[in-house]
Amino acid sequence: MAETHQDKDFVEFVVKALVDNPSAVQTERTVDEMGVLITLKVDQKDLGQVIGRNGQTAKSIRTLLRVVGAKHQARVNLKIYEPEGSRGPRNSAPSEDTSAIDDLKL
């Protein structure tokens, strides 16, 4: 009898509905002492759609995934795989207060 993993199937279903390239969606399910970890890989062009503005889409998927896990008495977490260099620098604006630091230099 094949074991079904509703948490993994749920993530795949939701993410495939969100992205432009559903055939590139891959999930991997691992279980350890901390619970279940679903690792999600999507086409790099679809990362923004999965993460959403300010991470809201990813946060919502994680919330729903916890509910699915709770139904089966399991702690389920989602990790979204981001290839190296896929994200631009965050908060890259230079600090306006550098003159105060320069004044302290003797």
PyMOL commands that set and color helices and strands:
alter all, ss='L'
color gray80, all
select helices_A, chain A and resi 6-18+22-24+44-51+53-71+98-104
alter helices_A, ss='H'
color red, helices_A
select strands_A, chain A and resi 26-32+35-41+76-80
alter strands_A, ss='S'
color yellow, strands_A
deselect
rebuild
show_as cartoon
